[in-house]
């Protein structure tokens, strides 16, 4: 039996399928819509392999494996940016699992659909149906994925992402930050909480001499460097850190919180990406909240002493 397949319909269907799968893989993360669309376009191009001439069984199997690995990794890399091998492999496996589940479901639906107008290939899906029906199905699928994403976001702390102004070594830099409940790093002697940034961020803040002392263990600034023990999935060791001067944390619908008691650790592994560049701990945020409250009390006392409290502490400051 010869089936007519229209390239535009094939690409459109697989584009929207990939877009929904990537949205599901993104889950609680704030992903750039432009990146998701571009990654879905790249994934849709992989569906064109169905037009290749018939191959031997071993060659077809090898091609299918390469497509799943190569195109899947490319889609994840484009959609979520580079955040290290661990993040890439984790999201690739999640995308692979979602894809298998989805195409398995489509195979079952194909049996109920009696095969008319619906075709499921190894790594591609084709619907030969009317446009209104396709739009309704697409809207329903998007509603399901959006609902799942909303439920996932509810399990994430509302203030997990924020902006921060970091002041270290006389330099100031505004960054997007992630408050990670899994980050419990503290400086061993003082017990002060630790924020973590990548080497590229540290290079914008720290002097060359201080950065050399942290990375190479030599120089006149070596006395300022502390080593922070850490343990992560599959690795452990020490992170070089330096005492920070001031950290202002700005969360939505809340007043800025200030901390002057923290350390900044530097990792040579890429972290975050476009979504965030600074890793904070809940302990650091709690300490900043207490510091801000204390500053507010002091400022309020000054205001009451001078003008009877007619102006707010924030205005006074």
Secondary structure, 3 states (H helix, E strand, C coil): CCCCCCHHHHHHHHHHHHHHHHHHHHCCCCCCHHHHHHHHHHHHHHHHHHHCCCCCHHHHHHHHHHHHHHHHHHHHHHHHCCCCHHHHHHHHHHHHHHHHHHHHHHHHHHHHCCCCCEEECCCCEEECCCHHHHHHHHHHHHHHHHHHHHHHHHCCCCCCEEEEEEEECCEEEEEEEEEECCCCCECCCCCCEEEEEEHHHHHHHCCHHHHHHHHHCCCCCHHHEEEEEEEECCEEEEEEEEECCEEEEECCCCCCEEECCCEEEEECCCCCCCCCCEEEEHHHHHHHHHHHHHHHHHHHHHHHHHHCCCCCHHHHC
